[in-house]
Amino acid sequence: MTAMPNVIAFRPRPVRSGLRRPAVLIRAAREGQAGWRRDRDLPRLLHSDRCPAPGAALPRLRAEEAMLNDARTERAADYDMRRHVLLMIAILAEMRAAVAAAPQPVPEAGAVAGAAERIARAAGSALSGLGTAIPAHP
């Protein structure tokens, strides 16, 4: 009989630094979402003539925001808080636009029919028990 170890080996996850910023910066970016208009504001922020596809500008926005965040943490004299907030607004809006523009998987017809049958069977079995109740007083 061979002994199998009780340990499952998983591949290590790549280290990704999350977007950890001060709460006041995130709050300002969330409040700015109400006034954000992608067609107007994104080209102006990117210094471009046209608006890129949803999500296409995210790497550039995140790189510039990382540089501004480094300037913020180093207390650099050329740190532009207004631009940092605008970049955070753009990043949040672009992430939302990229998710909305992503194609959604279409379930197969058989899977939908199978799910409908399972729901009908479950509802039928739940309803069939209703008629077998014994009244408390005849």
Chimera marker file (.cmm) of the C-alpha trace (Angstrom):
<marker_set name="trace">
<marker id="1" x="0.000" y="0.000" z="0.000" r="1" g="1" b="0" radius="0.5"/>
<marker id="2" x="1.421" y="3.358" z="-0.962" r="1" g="1" b="0" radius="0.5"/>
<marker id="3" x="1.049" y="6.365" z="1.263" r="1" g="1" b="0" radius="0.5"/>
<marker id="4" x="-0.288" y="9.453" z="-0.393" r="1" g="1" b="0" radius="0.5"/>
<marker id="5" x="0.496" y="12.798" z="1.128" r="1" g="1" b="0" radius="0.5"/>
<marker id="6" x="-2.395" y="14.754" z="2.544" r="1" g="1" b="0" radius="0.5"/>
<marker id="7" x="-1.133" y="17.971" z="0.952" r="1" g="1" b="0" radius="0.5"/>
<marker id="8" x="-2.413" y="19.478" z="-2.258" r="1" g="1" b="0" radius="0.5"/>
<marker id="9" x="0.132" y="21.543" z="-4.154" r="1" g="1" b="0" radius="0.5"/>
<marker id="10" x="-1.233" y="24.733" z="-5.667" r="1" g="1" b="0" radius="0.5"/>
<marker id="11" x="0.586" y="27.019" z="-8.043" r="1" g="1" b="0" radius="0.5"/>
<marker id="12" x="1.501" y="30.291" z="-6.349" r="1" g="1" b="0" radius="0.5"/>
<marker id="13" x="-0.613" y="33.256" z="-7.331" r="1" g="1" b="0" radius="0.5"/>
<marker id="14" x="1.063" y="36.164" z="-9.055" r="1" g="1" b="0" radius="0.5"/>
<marker id="15" x="1.603" y="39.057" z="-6.718" r="1" g="1" b="0" radius="0.5"/>
<marker id="16" x="-0.699" y="41.889" z="-7.702" r="1" g="1" b="0" radius="0.5"/>
<marker id="17" x="-0.713" y="45.018" z="-5.714" r="1" g="1" b="0" radius="0.5"/>
<marker id="18" x="-4.247" y="46.189" z="-5.195" r="1" g="1" b="0" radius="0.5"/>
<marker id="19" x="-5.292" y="49.770" z="-5.643" r="1" g="1" b="0" radius="0.5"/>
<marker id="20" x="-4.872" y="50.949" z="-2.051" r="1" g="1" b="0" radius="0.5"/>
<marker id="21" x="-5.366" y="54.679" z="-1.767" r="1" g="1" b="0" radius="0.5"/>
<marker id="22" x="-6.462" y="57.076" z="0.977" r="1" g="1" b="0" radius="0.5"/>
<marker id="23" x="-10.173" y="56.961" z="1.745" r="1" g="1" b="0" radius="0.5"/>
<marker id="24" x="-10.643" y="60.641" z="0.942" r="1" g="1" b="0" radius="0.5"/>
<marker id="25" x="-9.222" y="60.082" z="-2.574" r="1" g="1" b="0" radius="0.5"/>
<marker id="26" x="-11.522" y="57.130" z="-3.225" r="1" g="1" b="0" radius="0.5"/>
<marker id="27" x="-14.501" y="59.029" z="-1.803" r="1" g="1" b="0" radius="0.5"/>
<marker id="28" x="-13.777" y="61.989" z="-4.092" r="1" g="1" b="0" radius="0.5"/>
<marker id="29" x="-13.496" y="59.641" z="-7.083" r="1" g="1" b="0" radius="0.5"/>
<marker id="30" x="-16.815" y="57.979" z="-6.249" r="1" g="1" b="0" radius="0.5"/>
<marker id="31" x="-18.546" y="61.335" z="-5.886" r="1" g="1" b="0" radius="0.5"/>
<marker id="32" x="-17.072" y="62.433" z="-9.211" r="1" g="1" b="0" radius="0.5"/>
<marker id="33" x="-18.701" y="59.518" z="-11.015" r="1" g="1" b="0" radius="0.5"/>
<marker id="34" x="-21.981" y="61.448" z="-11.165" r="1" g="1" b="0" radius="0.5"/>
<marker id="35" x="-20.503" y="64.182" z="-13.347" r="1" g="1" b="0" radius="0.5"/>
<marker id="36" x="-18.288" y="61.956" z="-15.497" r="1" g="1" b="0" radius="0.5"/>
<marker id="37" x="-19.119" y="61.836" z="-19.203" r="1" g="1" b="0" radius="0.5"/>
<marker id="38" x="-16.846" y="59.380" z="-20.966" r="1" g="1" b="0" radius="0.5"/>
<marker id="39" x="-17.105" y="60.897" z="-24.448" r="1" g="1" b="0" radius="0.5"/>
<marker id="40" x="-16.240" y="64.359" z="-23.162" r="1" g="1" b="0" radius="0.5"/>
<marker id="41" x="-13.847" y="63.743" z="-20.282" r="1" g="1" b="0" radius="0.5"/>
<marker id="42" x="-11.705" y="60.752" z="-21.287" r="1" g="1" b="0" radius="0.5"/>
<marker id="43" x="-10.192" y="62.258" z="-24.467" r="1" g="1" b="0" radius="0.5"/>
<marker id="44" x="-9.429" y="65.462" z="-22.579" r="1" g="1" b="0" radius="0.5"/>
<marker id="45" x="-7.756" y="63.531" z="-19.771" r="1" g="1" b="0" radius="0.5"/>
<marker id="46" x="-5.712" y="61.425" z="-22.205" r="1" g="1" b="0" radius="0.5"/>
<marker id="47" x="-4.861" y="64.436" z="-24.434" r="1" g="1" b="0" radius="0.5"/>
<marker id="48" x="-6.336" y="62.571" z="-27.392" r="1" g="1" b="0" radius="0.5"/>
<marker id="49" x="-8.729" y="63.394" z="-30.231" r="1" g="1" b="0" radius="0.5"/>
<marker id="50" x="-11.040" y="60.429" z="-29.839" r="1" g="1" b="0" radius="0.5"/>
<marker id="51" x="-12.391" y="58.217" z="-27.122" r="1" g="1" b="0" radius="0.5"/>
<marker id="52" x="-10.836" y="54.712" z="-27.008" r="1" g="1" b="0" radius="0.5"/>
<marker id="53" x="-12.819" y="51.509" z="-26.631" r="1" g="1" b="0" radius="0.5"/>
<marker id="54" x="-14.046" y="50.713" z="-23.103" r="1" g="1" b="0" radius="0.5"/>
<marker id="55" x="-11.198" y="49.338" z="-21.030" r="1" g="1" b="0" radius="0.5"/>
<marker id="56" x="-8.495" y="50.080" z="-23.626" r="1" g="1" b="0" radius="0.5"/>
<marker id="57" x="-7.232" y="53.116" z="-21.736" r="1" g="1" b="0" radius="0.5"/>
<marker id="58" x="-7.009" y="51.375" z="-18.349" r="1" g="1" b="0" radius="0.5"/>
<marker id="59" x="-3.284" y="50.460" z="-18.511" r="1" g="1" b="0" radius="0.5"/>
<marker id="60" x="-2.344" y="54.017" z="-19.414" r="1" g="1" b="0" radius="0.5"/>
<marker id="61" x="-4.607" y="55.504" z="-16.747" r="1" g="1" b="0" radius="0.5"/>
<marker id="62" x="-3.262" y="53.158" z="-14.073" r="1" g="1" b="0" radius="0.5"/>
<marker id="63" x="0.355" y="53.871" z="-15.028" r="1" g="1" b="0" radius="0.5"/>
<marker id="64" x="-0.151" y="57.617" z="-14.818" r="1" g="1" b="0" radius="0.5"/>
<marker id="65" x="-2.082" y="57.262" z="-11.564" r="1" g="1" b="0" radius="0.5"/>
<marker id="66" x="0.766" y="55.169" z="-10.107" r="1" g="1" b="0" radius="0.5"/>
<marker id="67" x="3.222" y="57.929" z="-10.976" r="1" g="1" b="0" radius="0.5"/>
<marker id="68" x="0.999" y="60.518" z="-9.326" r="1" g="1" b="0" radius="0.5"/>
<marker id="69" x="0.579" y="58.285" z="-6.287" r="1" g="1" b="0" radius="0.5"/>
<marker id="70" x="4.356" y="57.994" z="-5.984" r="1" g="1" b="0" radius="0.5"/>
<marker id="71" x="4.603" y="61.783" z="-6.168" r="1" g="1" b="0" radius="0.5"/>
<marker id="72" x="1.931" y="62.007" z="-3.458" r="1" g="1" b="0" radius="0.5"/>
<marker id="73" x="3.693" y="59.604" z="-1.117" r="1" g="1" b="0" radius="0.5"/>
<marker id="74" x="7.052" y="61.340" z="-1.689" r="1" g="1" b="0" radius="0.5"/>
<marker id="75" x="5.391" y="64.715" z="-1.057" r="1" g="1" b="0" radius="0.5"/>
<marker id="76" x="6.747" y="66.012" z="-4.355" r="1" g="1" b="0" radius="0.5"/>
<marker id="77" x="6.229" y="69.672" z="-5.161" r="1" g="1" b="0" radius="0.5"/>
<marker id="78" x="4.811" y="68.892" z="-8.619" r="1" g="1" b="0" radius="0.5"/>
<marker id="79" x="2.026" y="66.625" z="-7.285" r="1" g="1" b="0" radius="0.5"/>
<marker id="80" x="-1.311" y="67.587" z="-8.862" r="1" g="1" b="0" radius="0.5"/>
<marker id="81" x="-4.140" y="66.483" z="-6.572" r="1" g="1" b="0" radius="0.5"/>
<marker id="82" x="-6.830" y="67.602" z="-9.032" r="1" g="1" b="0" radius="0.5"/>
<marker id="83" x="-5.388" y="65.417" z="-11.802" r="1" g="1" b="0" radius="0.5"/>
<marker id="84" x="-5.011" y="62.508" z="-9.366" r="1" g="1" b="0" radius="0.5"/>
<marker id="85" x="-8.708" y="62.694" z="-8.494" r="1" g="1" b="0" radius="0.5"/>
<marker id="86" x="-9.615" y="62.935" z="-12.205" r="1" g="1" b="0" radius="0.5"/>
<marker id="87" x="-7.501" y="59.862" z="-12.944" r="1" g="1" b="0" radius="0.5"/>
<marker id="88" x="-9.169" y="57.928" z="-10.137" r="1" g="1" b="0" radius="0.5"/>
<marker id="89" x="-12.598" y="58.930" z="-11.485" r="1" g="1" b="0" radius="0.5"/>
<marker id="90" x="-11.547" y="57.771" z="-14.951" r="1" g="1" b="0" radius="0.5"/>
<marker id="91" x="-10.167" y="54.465" z="-13.648" r="1" g="1" b="0" radius="0.5"/>
<marker id="92" x="-13.375" y="53.648" z="-11.769" r="1" g="1" b="0" radius="0.5"/>
<marker id="93" x="-15.526" y="54.658" z="-14.755" r="1" g="1" b="0" radius="0.5"/>
<marker id="94" x="-13.391" y="52.705" z="-17.242" r="1" g="1" b="0" radius="0.5"/>
<marker id="95" x="-13.475" y="49.586" z="-15.089" r="1" g="1" b="0" radius="0.5"/>
<marker id="96" x="-17.259" y="49.868" z="-14.961" r="1" g="1" b="0" radius="0.5"/>
<marker id="97" x="-17.454" y="50.485" z="-18.740" r="1" g="1" b="0" radius="0.5"/>
<marker id="98" x="-15.153" y="47.538" z="-19.486" r="1" g="1" b="0" radius="0.5"/>
<marker id="99" x="-17.304" y="45.198" z="-17.400" r="1" g="1" b="0" radius="0.5"/>
<marker id="100" x="-20.482" y="46.470" z="-19.078" r="1" g="1" b="0" radius="0.5"/>
<marker id="101" x="-18.976" y="46.073" z="-22.563" r="1" g="1" b="0" radius="0.5"/>
<marker id="102" x="-17.666" y="42.542" z="-21.940" r="1" g="1" b="0" radius="0.5"/>
<marker id="103" x="-19.615" y="39.876" z="-23.825" r="1" g="1" b="0" radius="0.5"/>
<marker id="104" x="-21.849" y="37.782" z="-21.609" r="1" g="1" b="0" radius="0.5"/>
<marker id="105" x="-21.843" y="33.994" z="-22.123" r="1" g="1" b="0" radius="0.5"/>
<marker id="106" x="-25.038" y="32.711" z="-23.691" r="1" g="1" b="0" radius="0.5"/>
<marker id="107" x="-26.353" y="29.558" z="-22.012" r="1" g="1" b="0" radius="0.5"/>
<marker id="108" x="-27.056" y="26.599" z="-24.248" r="1" g="1" b="0" radius="0.5"/>
<marker id="109" x="-30.689" y="25.865" z="-25.058" r="1" g="1" b="0" radius="0.5"/>
<marker id="110" x="-30.466" y="22.455" z="-23.402" r="1" g="1" b="0" radius="0.5"/>
<marker id="111" x="-29.081" y="23.927" z="-20.207" r="1" g="1" b="0" radius="0.5"/>
<marker id="112" x="-31.922" y="26.449" z="-19.989" r="1" g="1" b="0" radius="0.5"/>
<marker id="113" x="-34.536" y="23.759" z="-20.631" r="1" g="1" b="0" radius="0.5"/>
<marker id="114" x="-32.931" y="21.483" z="-18.040" r="1" g="1" b="0" radius="0.5"/>
<marker id="115" x="-32.927" y="24.266" z="-15.481" r="1" g="1" b="0" radius="0.5"/>
<marker id="116" x="-36.590" y="25.020" z="-16.209" r="1" g="1" b="0" radius="0.5"/>
<marker id="117" x="-37.489" y="21.347" z="-15.731" r="1" g="1" b="0" radius="0.5"/>
<marker id="118" x="-35.621" y="21.187" z="-12.411" r="1" g="1" b="0" radius="0.5"/>
<marker id="119" x="-37.401" y="24.307" z="-11.178" r="1" g="1" b="0" radius="0.5"/>
<marker id="120" x="-40.794" y="22.934" z="-12.255" r="1" g="1" b="0" radius="0.5"/>
<marker id="121" x="-40.121" y="19.607" z="-10.507" r="1" g="1" b="0" radius="0.5"/>
<marker id="122" x="-39.016" y="21.363" z="-7.326" r="1" g="1" b="0" radius="0.5"/>
<marker id="123" x="-42.089" y="23.605" z="-7.380" r="1" g="1" b="0" radius="0.5"/>
<marker id="124" x="-44.353" y="20.621" z="-8.081" r="1" g="1" b="0" radius="0.5"/>
<marker id="125" x="-42.942" y="18.581" z="-5.210" r="1" g="1" b="0" radius="0.5"/>
<marker id="126" x="-43.267" y="21.551" z="-2.867" r="1" g="1" b="0" radius="0.5"/>
<marker id="127" x="-46.881" y="22.138" z="-3.906" r="1" g="1" b="0" radius="0.5"/>
<marker id="128" x="-47.857" y="18.453" z="-3.769" r="1" g="1" b="0" radius="0.5"/>
<marker id="129" x="-47.358" y="18.398" z="-0.008" r="1" g="1" b="0" radius="0.5"/>
<marker id="130" x="-49.951" y="21.135" z="0.490" r="1" g="1" b="0" radius="0.5"/>
<marker id="131" x="-52.969" y="18.864" z="-0.035" r="1" g="1" b="0" radius="0.5"/>
<marker id="132" x="-51.905" y="16.212" z="2.481" r="1" g="1" b="0" radius="0.5"/>
<marker id="133" x="-52.177" y="18.346" z="5.593" r="1" g="1" b="0" radius="0.5"/>
<marker id="134" x="-54.511" y="16.965" z="8.283" r="1" g="1" b="0" radius="0.5"/>
<marker id="135" x="-56.833" y="19.593" z="9.720" r="1" g="1" b="0" radius="0.5"/>
<marker id="136" x="-56.475" y="20.225" z="13.449" r="1" g="1" b="0" radius="0.5"/>
<marker id="137" x="-60.249" y="20.122" z="14.106" r="1" g="1" b="0" radius="0.5"/>
<marker id="138" x="-62.685" y="18.085" z="11.969" r="1" g="1" b="0" radius="0.5"/>
<link id1="1" id2="2" r="1" g="1" b="0" radius="0.2"/>
<link id1="2" id2="3" r="1" g="1" b="0" radius="0.2"/>
<link id1="3" id2="4" r="1" g="1" b="0" radius="0.2"/>
<link id1="4" id2="5" r="1" g="1" b="0" radius="0.2"/>
<link id1="5" id2="6" r="1" g="1" b="0" radius="0.2"/>
<link id1="6" id2="7" r="1" g="1" b="0" radius="0.2"/>
<link id1="7" id2="8" r="1" g="1" b="0" radius="0.2"/>
<link id1="8" id2="9" r="1" g="1" b="0" radius="0.2"/>
<link id1="9" id2="10" r="1" g="1" b="0" radius="0.2"/>
<link id1="10" id2="11" r="1" g="1" b="0" radius="0.2"/>
<link id1="11" id2="12" r="1" g="1" b="0" radius="0.2"/>
<link id1="12" id2="13" r="1" g="1" b="0" radius="0.2"/>
<link id1="13" id2="14" r="1" g="1" b="0" radius="0.2"/>
<link id1="14" id2="15" r="1" g="1" b="0" radius="0.2"/>
<link id1="15" id2="16" r="1" g="1" b="0" radius="0.2"/>
<link id1="16" id2="17" r="1" g="1" b="0" radius="0.2"/>
<link id1="17" id2="18" r="1" g="1" b="0" radius="0.2"/>
<link id1="18" id2="19" r="1" g="1" b="0" radius="0.2"/>
<link id1="19" id2="20" r="1" g="1" b="0" radius="0.2"/>
<link id1="20" id2="21" r="1" g="1" b="0" radius="0.2"/>
<link id1="21" id2="22" r="1" g="1" b="0" radius="0.2"/>
<link id1="22" id2="23" r="1" g="1" b="0" radius="0.2"/>
<link id1="23" id2="24" r="1" g="1" b="0" radius="0.2"/>
<link id1="24" id2="25" r="1" g="1" b="0" radius="0.2"/>
<link id1="25" id2="26" r="1" g="1" b="0" radius="0.2"/>
<link id1="26" id2="27" r="1" g="1" b="0" radius="0.2"/>
<link id1="27" id2="28" r="1" g="1" b="0" radius="0.2"/>
<link id1="28" id2="29" r="1" g="1" b="0" radius="0.2"/>
<link id1="29" id2="30" r="1" g="1" b="0" radius="0.2"/>
<link id1="30" id2="31" r="1" g="1" b="0" radius="0.2"/>
<link id1="31" id2="32" r="1" g="1" b="0" radius="0.2"/>
<link id1="32" id2="33" r="1" g="1" b="0" radius="0.2"/>
<link id1="33" id2="34" r="1" g="1" b="0" radius="0.2"/>
<link id1="34" id2="35" r="1" g="1" b="0" radius="0.2"/>
<link id1="35" id2="36" r="1" g="1" b="0" radius="0.2"/>
<link id1="36" id2="37" r="1" g="1" b="0" radius="0.2"/>
<link id1="37" id2="38" r="1" g="1" b="0" radius="0.2"/>
<link id1="38" id2="39" r="1" g="1" b="0" radius="0.2"/>
<link id1="39" id2="40" r="1" g="1" b="0" radius="0.2"/>
<link id1="40" id2="41" r="1" g="1" b="0" radius="0.2"/>
<link id1="41" id2="42" r="1" g="1" b="0" radius="0.2"/>
<link id1="42" id2="43" r="1" g="1" b="0" radius="0.2"/>
<link id1="43" id2="44" r="1" g="1" b="0" radius="0.2"/>
<link id1="44" id2="45" r="1" g="1" b="0" radius="0.2"/>
<link id1="45" id2="46" r="1" g="1" b="0" radius="0.2"/>
<link id1="46" id2="47" r="1" g="1" b="0" radius="0.2"/>
<link id1="47" id2="48" r="1" g="1" b="0" radius="0.2"/>
<link id1="48" id2="49" r="1" g="1" b="0" radius="0.2"/>
<link id1="49" id2="50" r="1" g="1" b="0" radius="0.2"/>
<link id1="50" id2="51" r="1" g="1" b="0" radius="0.2"/>
<link id1="51" id2="52" r="1" g="1" b="0" radius="0.2"/>
<link id1="52" id2="53" r="1" g="1" b="0" radius="0.2"/>
<link id1="53" id2="54" r="1" g="1" b="0" radius="0.2"/>
<link id1="54" id2="55" r="1" g="1" b="0" radius="0.2"/>
<link id1="55" id2="56" r="1" g="1" b="0" radius="0.2"/>
<link id1="56" id2="57" r="1" g="1" b="0" radius="0.2"/>
<link id1="57" id2="58" r="1" g="1" b="0" radius="0.2"/>
<link id1="58" id2="59" r="1" g="1" b="0" radius="0.2"/>
<link id1="59" id2="60" r="1" g="1" b="0" radius="0.2"/>
<link id1="60" id2="61" r="1" g="1" b="0" radius="0.2"/>
<link id1="61" id2="62" r="1" g="1" b="0" radius="0.2"/>
<link id1="62" id2="63" r="1" g="1" b="0" radius="0.2"/>
<link id1="63" id2="64" r="1" g="1" b="0" radius="0.2"/>
<link id1="64" id2="65" r="1" g="1" b="0" radius="0.2"/>
<link id1="65" id2="66" r="1" g="1" b="0" radius="0.2"/>
<link id1="66" id2="67" r="1" g="1" b="0" radius="0.2"/>
<link id1="67" id2="68" r="1" g="1" b="0" radius="0.2"/>
<link id1="68" id2="69" r="1" g="1" b="0" radius="0.2"/>
<link id1="69" id2="70" r="1" g="1" b="0" radius="0.2"/>
<link id1="70" id2="71" r="1" g="1" b="0" radius="0.2"/>
<link id1="71" id2="72" r="1" g="1" b="0" radius="0.2"/>
<link id1="72" id2="73" r="1" g="1" b="0" radius="0.2"/>
<link id1="73" id2="74" r="1" g="1" b="0" radius="0.2"/>
<link id1="74" id2="75" r="1" g="1" b="0" radius="0.2"/>
<link id1="75" id2="76" r="1" g="1" b="0" radius="0.2"/>
<link id1="76" id2="77" r="1" g="1" b="0" radius="0.2"/>
<link id1="77" id2="78" r="1" g="1" b="0" radius="0.2"/>
<link id1="78" id2="79" r="1" g="1" b="0" radius="0.2"/>
<link id1="79" id2="80" r="1" g="1" b="0" radius="0.2"/>
<link id1="80" id2="81" r="1" g="1" b="0" radius="0.2"/>
<link id1="81" id2="82" r="1" g="1" b="0" radius="0.2"/>
<link id1="82" id2="83" r="1" g="1" b="0" radius="0.2"/>
<link id1="83" id2="84" r="1" g="1" b="0" radius="0.2"/>
<link id1="84" id2="85" r="1" g="1" b="0" radius="0.2"/>
<link id1="85" id2="86" r="1" g="1" b="0" radius="0.2"/>
<link id1="86" id2="87" r="1" g="1" b="0" radius="0.2"/>
<link id1="87" id2="88" r="1" g="1" b="0" radius="0.2"/>
<link id1="88" id2="89" r="1" g="1" b="0" radius="0.2"/>
<link id1="89" id2="90" r="1" g="1" b="0" radius="0.2"/>
<link id1="90" id2="91" r="1" g="1" b="0" radius="0.2"/>
<link id1="91" id2="92" r="1" g="1" b="0" radius="0.2"/>
<link id1="92" id2="93" r="1" g="1" b="0" radius="0.2"/>
<link id1="93" id2="94" r="1" g="1" b="0" radius="0.2"/>
<link id1="94" id2="95" r="1" g="1" b="0" radius="0.2"/>
<link id1="95" id2="96" r="1" g="1" b="0" radius="0.2"/>
<link id1="96" id2="97" r="1" g="1" b="0" radius="0.2"/>
<link id1="97" id2="98" r="1" g="1" b="0" radius="0.2"/>
<link id1="98" id2="99" r="1" g="1" b="0" radius="0.2"/>
<link id1="99" id2="100" r="1" g="1" b="0" radius="0.2"/>
<link id1="100" id2="101" r="1" g="1" b="0" radius="0.2"/>
<link id1="101" id2="102" r="1" g="1" b="0" radius="0.2"/>
<link id1="102" id2="103" r="1" g="1" b="0" radius="0.2"/>
<link id1="103" id2="104" r="1" g="1" b="0" radius="0.2"/>
<link id1="104" id2="105" r="1" g="1" b="0" radius="0.2"/>
<link id1="105" id2="106" r="1" g="1" b="0" radius="0.2"/>
<link id1="106" id2="107" r="1" g="1" b="0" radius="0.2"/>
<link id1="107" id2="108" r="1" g="1" b="0" radius="0.2"/>
<link id1="108" id2="109" r="1" g="1" b="0" radius="0.2"/>
<link id1="109" id2="110" r="1" g="1" b="0" radius="0.2"/>
<link id1="110" id2="111" r="1" g="1" b="0" radius="0.2"/>
<link id1="111" id2="112" r="1" g="1" b="0" radius="0.2"/>
<link id1="112" id2="113" r="1" g="1" b="0" radius="0.2"/>
<link id1="113" id2="114" r="1" g="1" b="0" radius="0.2"/>
<link id1="114" id2="115" r="1" g="1" b="0" radius="0.2"/>
<link id1="115" id2="116" r="1" g="1" b="0" radius="0.2"/>
<link id1="116" id2="117" r="1" g="1" b="0" radius="0.2"/>
<link id1="117" id2="118" r="1" g="1" b="0" radius="0.2"/>
<link id1="118" id2="119" r="1" g="1" b="0" radius="0.2"/>
<link id1="119" id2="120" r="1" g="1" b="0" radius="0.2"/>
<link id1="120" id2="121" r="1" g="1" b="0" radius="0.2"/>
<link id1="121" id2="122" r="1" g="1" b="0" radius="0.2"/>
<link id1="122" id2="123" r="1" g="1" b="0" radius="0.2"/>
<link id1="123" id2="124" r="1" g="1" b="0" radius="0.2"/>
<link id1="124" id2="125" r="1" g="1" b="0" radius="0.2"/>
<link id1="125" id2="126" r="1" g="1" b="0" radius="0.2"/>
<link id1="126" id2="127" r="1" g="1" b="0" radius="0.2"/>
<link id1="127" id2="128" r="1" g="1" b="0" radius="0.2"/>
<link id1="128" id2="129" r="1" g="1" b="0" radius="0.2"/>
<link id1="129" id2="130" r="1" g="1" b="0" radius="0.2"/>
<link id1="130" id2="131" r="1" g="1" b="0" radius="0.2"/>
<link id1="131" id2="132" r="1" g="1" b="0" radius="0.2"/>
<link id1="132" id2="133" r="1" g="1" b="0" radius="0.2"/>
<link id1="133" id2="134" r="1" g="1" b="0" radius="0.2"/>
<link id1="134" id2="135" r="1" g="1" b="0" radius="0.2"/>
<link id1="135" id2="136" r="1" g="1" b="0" radius="0.2"/>
<link id1="136" id2="137" r="1" g="1" b="0" radius="0.2"/>
<link id1="137" id2="138" r="1" g="1" b="0" radius="0.2"/>
</marker_set>
